[in-house]
Amino acid sequence: MEQTEPRGVEAAAPGDVQVRRALLSVSDKRGLVDFARGLSGLGIAIVSTGGTARELADEGIRAQPVEDYTGFPEILDGRVKTLNPRIHAGLLAVRSDHEHVETLNRLGIAPIDLVCVNLYPFERVSAQRWVDDQEVIENIDIGGPTLIRAAAKNHPYTAAVVSPESYDAVLEELGSSGGRLSSRTRESLAAEAFAYTARYDAMISRWFAEREGDFPAQYTRSFEKVLDLSYGENPHQRGAYYAETGSRTDLLSMVSKLHGRELSFNNLLDLDAGRRLVEEFELPAATVIKHNNPCGAAVGADLPEAFEKALATDPQSAFGGVFCFNRRVGQELAERLHARFVELVFAPGYDEDALALLREKPNLRILENRERRRVPVGEHDMKRVRGGLLVQDRDTGLEVRDEMRVATRRKPSEEEWGELLFAMRVCKHVRSNAIVLARGLRTAGVGAGQMSRIDSVRIAVEKARAAGMDLGRAAMASDAFFPFADGPQLAIEAGIGSIIQPGGSQRDLEVVEACDAAGVAMVFTGRRHFRH
């Protein structure tokens, strides 16, 4: 006997479904009224929940309450409202499958062709200070992600719309195609929907993991694209910048680009290094970054002084560098920057005349930092490796002076203590093996990224001499212990008067004896600061 389709719901091939019914349930109500009015104007019936239904009713838009559609009331203070077989059968039925269509008709279930859902504001609520745990948990959406995932899974027949930014394009396509959305559009919406729910789940997972205060068995994070970059580290590599969702701050949060060319991959790497360094200091501070290392850093009575001191360390390497400051840039500093080739300037503000002068350079990237929040102490540091991720605690702060140990007979003077602590603060931000020479609260020489520590000492000394720096009674910082006395000896011969290092080598005694013989003060911090 020839089969005939049951009356009511009609079978349809994938990509040939007309949108006749939409379910709307949103927390973020931006654009909701206009979207719903547009759907209604196209003859699309609307099913809605709680607050969404009330807002539509207030605007005179007709919507069927979800309890009328399901024949079951919202219960448990709204925790259960869309978790109903009639809704999910209406979403998940494969319209080209005869048995699915027959089931819908037999049970009197009307299909749902479009779902417009966004979720409880878990991210905003969980980020509030002193928020009650129960309030955070109540903002974990259950029905919403289920609706989204069901519609996205069945995207050949159902559309999932999760972003108010998509409303206009969806309405335009529905209006121009007789109430249909193309397969390509529905697949694109499904991809966005799954990314949206994955991001949401990642934030929830992160919140629970951070409460444990340890490295979780599953390290779930989500990242959202902030901007495309012109290319990666090299022109043949593509590049983009993503910010971690749920982070209180990121590299470009509250940062405005006021002028200049597009930001590059290497600009952002150097910017990250530079802003971390200047944030170490309360005094006016300046640093010049090249290839993710400071080629100069200093503090001063004011920003122009700090700039000149930082620049003097290695003016040749500073050519085309990233300049970072922790104070507002005024006219005097702008004139000095204007006279040089600078890739990028980063500061918490600019005087009007200073900004006007800097803008005369068409390619100079000028960034204004209005972020006043500090990076959370517990935030992890991550490094990508092949097929995996290395995760560690951030190397925050610096050992306090009272916890350090003077290892030599001669103790540092108060002035030397200042130089040593300054040098170590900078050394933390230099690629290992790292050596920083300092005098006058400025870098006198920097040795970075060498396979041998004595080579880093040699380079730092050579850089200082090339810049005409006087190393007499200067301070030296090392990010890790000296395995032999040769590194300190080379520095002593150059005029270094005090040294700060973690200590912990089997030959610490030899190193200390070399310092004692020369009358050099040495301090052990007890903590290494490698930066690979």
NORGI-V823338 format. One record per residue. N is the residue number from 1. PSI is psi in radians with two decimals (999 if undefined). OMEGA is omega in degrees with one decimal (* if undefined). Layout:
n:psi:omega
N:PSI:OMEGA
N:PSI:OMEGA
This chain:
n:psi:omega
1:2.39:179.3
2:2.31:179.6
3:2.53:174.5
4:2.61:-179.9
5:2.40:175.5
6:2.66:178.5
7:2.71:-179.6
8:-1.90:178.5
9:2.34:179.3
10:2.53:177.3
11:2.64:179.1
12:2.54:176.9
13:2.69:176.3
14:2.37:178.7
15:0.03:-177.7
16:0.64:-178.2
17:2.21:175.3
18:2.40:-179.8
19:1.96:179.3
20:-0.42:-176.6
21:2.36:179.7
22:2.49:175.1
23:2.15:-178.6
24:2.18:177.7
25:1.72:-171.4
26:2.54:170.7
27:-0.79:175.8
28:1.88:-172.1
29:0.28:174.7
30:2.21:175.9
31:0.02:-174.4
32:-0.85:-174.2
33:-0.80:179.7
34:-0.68:179.6
35:-0.82:-179.5
36:-0.70:178.6
37:-0.66:177.1
38:-0.74:177.5
39:-0.80:-179.2
40:-0.68:179.0
41:-0.38:177.2
42:0.10:178.7
43:0.31:-179.0
44:2.19:178.9
45:2.51:-176.4
46:2.28:170.3
47:2.39:-175.1
48:2.87:-178.0
49:2.76:169.6
50:-1.94:-174.7
51:-0.59:178.1
52:-0.77:179.5
53:-0.70:-179.7
54:-0.72:179.5
55:-0.69:178.5
56:-0.73:179.1
57:-0.69:179.1
58:-0.45:-179.7
59:0.14:177.1
60:0.38:-179.9
61:2.18:-176.0
62:2.29:177.8
63:2.40:177.7
64:2.14:177.4
65:2.53:-175.1
66:-0.55:-179.5
67:-0.49:175.2
68:-0.65:178.9
69:-0.71:-176.0
70:-0.37:-172.8
71:0.39:-177.4
72:2.32:-174.5
73:2.75:168.2
74:2.38:-178.1
75:2.99:176.5
76:0.87:178.4
77:0.62:177.9
78:-0.01:177.5
79:-0.52:178.5
80:1.96:177.0
81:-0.74:179.6
82:-0.04:178.8
83:1.39:-172.9
84:2.41:-178.4
85:-0.57:-178.8
86:-0.65:178.0
87:-0.84:-173.3
88:-0.45:170.2
89:-0.69:177.5
90:-0.46:178.7
91:-0.67:-168.0
92:-0.13:-178.9
93:2.32:174.6
94:1.92:-169.7
95:-0.29:177.7
96:-0.07:-179.8
97:2.04:-176.2
98:-0.74:-177.7
99:-0.65:177.5
100:-0.78:-179.8
101:-0.73:179.4
102:-0.70:178.9
103:-0.77:178.4
104:-0.78:-178.8
105:-0.71:-178.2
106:-0.66:-178.2
107:-0.03:178.9
108:0.66:-178.0
109:2.18:178.6
110:2.32:179.8
111:2.67:173.2
112:2.13:-171.2
113:-0.31:-178.9
114:2.38:176.0
115:2.22:174.8
116:1.83:-173.6
117:2.35:159.3
118:2.88:-158.1
119:2.87:176.8
120:2.56:-173.9
121:1.08:-178.4
122:-0.76:-176.7
123:-0.82:-178.8
124:-0.78:-176.6
125:-0.78:-177.1
126:-0.38:-179.5
127:-0.17:-179.1
128:2.50:176.8
129:2.48:175.9
130:0.34:178.3
131:2.48:179.7
132:2.42:-178.6
133:-0.68:-177.9
134:-0.61:177.0
135:-0.70:176.9
136:-0.81:-177.7
137:-0.65:178.6
138:-0.31:177.6
139:0.27:168.7
140:1.92:-176.6
141:2.36:178.6
142:-0.93:-178.0
143:-0.66:-178.0
144:-0.94:177.9
145:-0.58:179.7
146:-0.75:176.2
147:-0.82:-177.2
148:-0.83:-177.3
149:-0.65:178.4
150:-0.83:-180.0
151:-0.71:-179.0
152:-0.68:176.9
153:-0.71:-176.4
154:0.61:-174.0
155:-0.35:173.5
156:-0.33:-176.5
157:-0.30:-172.8
158:2.49:179.8
159:2.39:176.9
160:2.05:-179.1
161:2.05:-174.5
162:-0.18:-173.8
163:2.25:174.7
164:-0.45:178.9
165:-0.27:-179.7
166:-0.20:-171.0
167:-0.84:-175.4
168:-0.76:-178.2
169:-0.68:178.7
170:-0.80:178.8
171:-0.71:-179.1
172:-0.78:-179.5
173:-0.71:177.5
174:-0.73:-178.0
175:-0.57:-176.1
176:-0.14:-175.0
177:0.37:178.2
178:0.58:176.5
179:0.39:179.3
180:2.67:172.0
181:2.36:-176.5
182:2.78:176.9
183:-0.68:-179.1
184:-0.73:179.0
185:-0.79:-177.9
186:-0.62:177.0
187:-0.69:177.6
188:-0.72:177.2
189:-0.63:178.3
190:-0.74:178.8
191:-0.74:177.8
192:-0.66:-178.4
193:-0.79:179.6
194:-0.65:176.1
195:-0.64:-179.6
196:-0.82:-179.7
197:-0.58:176.6
198:-0.74:177.8
199:-0.76:-179.0
200:-0.82:179.1
201:-0.62:179.0
202:-0.68:178.5
203:-0.71:179.1
204:-0.78:178.7
205:-0.72:-179.7
206:-0.72:-179.1
207:-0.79:179.0
208:-0.71:-178.9
209:-0.70:-178.8
210:-0.46:175.9
211:-0.51:178.4
212:-0.47:177.1
213:0.43:-178.8
214:3.12:176.3
215:2.02:-175.0
216:2.78:178.0
217:-0.63:175.2
218:2.03:-178.4
219:1.60:-173.2
220:2.09:177.4
221:2.71:177.9
222:2.51:-179.3
223:2.48:-176.4
224:2.33:-176.6
225:2.25:178.1
226:-0.80:178.0
227:2.64:171.1
228:2.52:178.7
229:2.72:-176.9
230:-0.66:172.0
231:-3.14:-178.5
232:-2.54:179.7
233:-0.50:178.1
234:2.73:-174.2
235:-0.43:-178.9
236:-0.02:179.9
237:2.33:174.2
238:2.76:-177.6
239:2.63:175.2
240:2.76:176.2
241:2.23:177.8
242:2.46:174.9
243:2.49:179.5
244:2.20:179.2
245:2.44:-179.2
246:-0.23:177.7
247:2.44:179.4
248:-0.59:177.2
249:2.78:170.1
250:3.13:-172.6
251:-0.63:-176.1
252:0.21:177.6
253:2.31:-179.4
254:0.47:177.4
255:2.23:179.5
256:2.35:174.1
257:1.99:-173.7
258:-0.33:-173.4
259:2.75:167.0
260:-3.10:-178.0
261:2.95:176.5
262:2.61:176.8
263:2.47:179.8
264:2.91:176.8
265:-0.84:-178.0
266:-0.56:173.7
267:-0.79:-176.1
268:-0.65:175.4
269:-0.81:-179.1
270:-0.64:177.1
271:-0.75:179.4
272:-0.78:179.2
273:-0.74:-175.8
274:-0.76:-177.3
275:-0.55:175.4
276:-0.68:-177.3
277:-0.89:-175.6
278:-0.40:177.0
279:-0.16:176.7
280:-0.35:-167.5
281:2.49:173.1
282:-0.58:177.2
283:2.81:175.1
284:2.20:-172.8
285:2.60:178.3
286:2.57:173.7
287:2.64:175.5
288:2.15:-176.1
289:2.31:171.7
290:2.25:177.8
291:0.75:173.7
292:0.24:176.7
293:2.55:172.6
294:2.14:172.5
295:-0.03:173.2
296:2.52:176.9
297:2.57:-178.7
298:2.78:166.9
299:2.72:-178.1
300:3.13:177.8
301:-0.54:174.8
302:3.07:-174.3
303:-0.74:177.1
304:-0.70:177.9
305:-0.79:178.7
306:-0.70:178.7
307:-0.86:-178.4
308:-0.69:179.4
309:-0.72:179.1
310:-0.73:-178.7
311:-0.61:-175.6
312:-0.37:-179.0
313:-0.82:-174.7
314:1.24:-175.2
315:-0.50:179.7
316:-0.81:179.9
317:-0.43:-178.5
318:-0.20:179.7
319:2.10:-179.5
320:0.46:-176.9
321:3.05:173.8
322:2.12:-175.4
323:2.11:-178.1
324:2.44:-177.6
325:2.69:177.1
326:0.25:176.8
327:2.87:179.1
328:2.41:-179.1
329:2.17:178.1
330:-3.07:-175.2
331:-0.75:-176.8
332:-0.83:179.6
333:-0.68:179.2
334:-0.68:178.6
335:-0.68:-179.6
336:-0.66:176.3
337:-0.67:-178.5
338:-0.48:-177.6
339:-0.07:-175.6
340:2.87:171.5
341:1.96:-176.4
342:2.34:178.2
343:-0.80:-171.2
344:2.48:173.7
345:2.34:-178.2
346:2.14:-177.5
347:2.81:-179.9
348:0.06:177.3
349:2.90:-178.7
350:2.36:170.7
351:2.67:-175.1
352:-0.78:-178.7
353:-0.58:177.3
354:-0.76:-179.8
355:-0.71:179.1
356:-0.71:179.2
357:-0.80:-179.4
358:-0.57:-179.9
359:-0.18:175.8
360:-0.36:176.9
361:1.88:-170.2
362:-0.51:-175.3
363:-0.16:-176.4
364:2.16:176.6
365:2.15:-179.1
366:2.05:-179.4
367:2.36:176.4
368:2.21:-177.6
369:1.96:176.9
370:0.19:178.8
371:2.12:179.8
372:-0.09:178.9
373:2.52:176.7
374:2.70:174.3
375:2.27:179.1
376:2.40:-176.4
377:-0.64:-175.6
378:0.02:-177.7
379:2.42:-177.6
380:2.75:173.3
381:2.33:-176.1
382:2.50:175.1
383:2.25:-178.3
384:2.32:172.3
385:3.00:-175.7
386:2.03:177.0
387:0.25:-176.7
388:-3.01:-174.9
389:2.26:171.8
390:2.21:-176.1
391:2.36:180.0
392:2.88:169.8
393:2.57:175.2
394:2.57:177.7
395:1.46:-174.4
396:2.69:173.2
397:-3.03:178.6
398:2.60:179.8
399:2.46:178.6
400:2.65:-174.3
401:-0.67:-176.9
402:-0.37:-179.3
403:-0.09:179.0
404:2.81:-177.3
405:2.20:173.2
406:2.07:-173.4
407:-0.25:-175.7
408:2.95:178.8
409:-0.71:-180.0
410:2.30:177.2
411:2.61:178.1
412:2.55:171.1
413:2.98:179.0
414:-0.69:178.0
415:-0.72:179.1
416:-0.67:175.9
417:-0.76:178.9
418:-0.76:179.6
419:-0.73:-178.6
420:-0.80:-178.7
421:-0.66:174.8
422:-0.84:-177.9
423:-0.71:-179.0
424:-0.60:176.9
425:-0.69:177.7
426:-0.71:-175.7
427:-0.58:177.6
428:-0.44:-173.0
429:0.25:179.5
430:2.44:-179.8
431:2.44:-178.7
432:2.64:-8.3
433:2.31:-171.3
434:2.31:174.1
435:2.29:176.8
436:2.22:172.5
437:2.39:-176.0
438:2.50:172.8
439:2.34:-178.8
440:0.55:-179.2
441:0.72:173.1
442:2.72:175.7
443:2.31:176.0
444:-0.43:178.4
445:2.50:-179.4
446:2.24:173.4
447:2.12:-170.4
448:2.56:165.9
449:0.45:-179.4
450:2.66:179.8
451:-0.37:179.4
452:2.35:-177.7
453:-0.62:179.6
454:-0.53:175.7
455:-0.66:177.0
456:-0.68:176.1
457:-0.80:-178.1
458:-0.76:-179.3
459:-0.75:179.6
460:-0.74:179.0
461:-0.75:-180.0
462:-0.71:178.2
463:-0.74:-179.7
464:-0.77:-179.8
465:-0.71:179.9
466:-0.55:179.6
467:0.06:179.3
468:0.43:-179.0
469:2.44:173.5
470:2.02:-177.6
471:0.09:178.8
472:2.08:-179.6
473:0.35:176.8
474:2.90:179.0
475:2.65:176.6
476:2.34:175.6
477:2.47:176.8
478:2.38:-177.0
479:-0.27:178.3
480:3.03:-175.7
481:2.79:174.3
482:2.09:-178.6
483:-0.38:179.0
484:2.95:-179.9
485:-0.10:-173.4
486:-0.64:178.9
487:-0.96:176.3
488:-0.64:-179.3
489:-0.72:178.4
490:-0.71:179.1
491:-0.69:179.2
492:-0.74:178.5
493:-0.47:178.7
494:-0.16:176.6
495:-0.01:-178.7
496:2.38:-177.1
497:-0.28:179.4
498:2.62:-175.3
499:2.45:173.6
500:2.30:-177.5
501:2.84:-178.1
502:-0.58:-171.3
503:3.07:178.8
504:0.05:178.2
505:2.68:174.2
506:-0.35:-179.5
507:0.44:177.6
508:-0.68:-177.9
509:-0.73:178.8
510:-0.71:-179.7
511:-0.77:179.6
512:-0.72:179.7
513:-0.66:178.1
514:-0.67:178.6
515:-0.76:179.9
516:-0.68:-179.5
517:-0.51:-178.3
518:-0.01:-178.8
519:0.47:-179.4
520:2.40:176.9
521:2.41:177.8
522:2.37:-179.9
523:2.34:173.2
524:2.21:179.3
525:-0.48:-178.2
526:0.07:-179.8
527:2.29:-180.0
528:2.70:179.6
529:0.94:175.8
530:2.51:172.3
531:1.62:-176.6
532:999:*
